[in-house]
Amino acid sequence: MVVGLSGGVILVVYLIERLRGHAMDNGWYVLLFVVLFILGASFMVWKDEHGKVAVLTIKLEKQKAPKLDARFDVSVVAPAGEKNESSMVIISANIYV
């Protein structure tokens, strides 16, 4: 499809230049074809990927998000050492998905 579009534009440019009596160098035809081919191919790839993202977004919205619940049950602080130089902290937690 991209080649047909690029070729169609080239044909239109060719016909217009022939009707106006102005000749364009062949290198410009090649450059025009390549630029139009790249633009058309880029658009088609973007269109396909955009459609995939839309489908995946709908699927993601339908999925239930996991609920995370955290509960801290016990927290104990106890002095350690002869002169209470340091402390020991123990935290017990449960995480539910």
C-alpha positions in Angstrom: 0.0 0.0 0.0 2.8 2.4 0.8 4.5 1.7 -2.5 1.3 2.3 -4.3 0.8 5.6 -2.4 4.3 6.7 -3.1 4.1 5.7 -6.8 0.7 7.5 -7.1 2.2 10.7 -5.8 5.2 10.4 -8.1 2.8 9.8 -11.0 0.8 12.9 -10.2 4.0 15.0 -9.9 5.2 13.6 -13.2 2.0 14.5 -14.9 1.9 18.0 -13.4 5.5 18.7 -14.5 4.8 17.4 -18.0 1.6 19.6 -18.3 3.5 22.7 -17.1 6.5 21.9 -19.4 9.0 21.8 -16.6 11.4 18.8 -16.3 12.5 17.6 -12.9 15.8 15.7 -12.5 15.5 11.9 -11.9 17.3 12.2 -8.6 14.4 14.2 -7.2 12.0 11.5 -8.2 14.0 9.0 -6.2 14.3 11.3 -3.2 10.6 12.0 -3.3 9.8 8.3 -3.6 12.0 7.4 -0.6 10.7 10.2 1.6 7.1 9.3 0.8 7.8 5.6 1.3 9.4 6.2 4.7 6.6 8.6 5.8 3.9 6.2 4.7 5.6 3.2 6.3 6.1 5.1 9.6 2.4 6.0 9.6 1.3 2.5 9.0 3.5 1.2 11.8 2.2 3.9 14.2 -1.4 3.0 13.2 -0.9 -0.7 14.0 0.8 0.0 17.3 -1.8 2.5 18.3 -4.5 -0.1 17.7 -2.6 -2.6 19.8 -2.2 -0.1 22.7 -5.9 0.7 22.6 -6.8 -3.1 22.8 -4.3 -3.6 25.7 -5.6 -0.6 27.5 -9.2 -1.9 27.4 -7.9 -5.4 28.6 -6.0 -3.7 31.4 -9.0 -1.7 32.6 -11.1 -4.8 32.8 -8.6 -6.6 35.0 -9.0 -6.2 38.8 -6.1 -4.5 40.4 -4.7 -6.5 43.3 -5.4 -5.1 46.8 -2.4 -4.9 49.1 -3.1 -4.8 52.8 -0.3 -4.5 55.3 -0.8 -5.1 59.0 1.9 -4.5 61.6 1.2 -6.9 64.5 4.0 -6.6 67.0 6.7 -4.0 67.6 9.2 -4.6 70.4 12.1 -2.4 71.6 14.5 -3.8 74.1 17.7 -2.4 75.5 20.9 -4.3 74.8 24.3 -4.2 76.3 25.4 -3.4 79.8 24.9 0.4 79.6 22.1 0.4 77.1 24.4 1.4 74.3 22.1 0.0 71.5 18.6 -1.1 71.1 17.0 -3.9 69.2 13.8 -3.4 67.2 11.7 -6.2 66.0 8.8 -5.5 63.7 6.5 -8.3 62.6 4.3 -7.5 59.6 1.9 -9.4 57.4 1.2 -8.4 53.8 -1.9 -9.7 52.2 -2.5 -9.8 48.5 
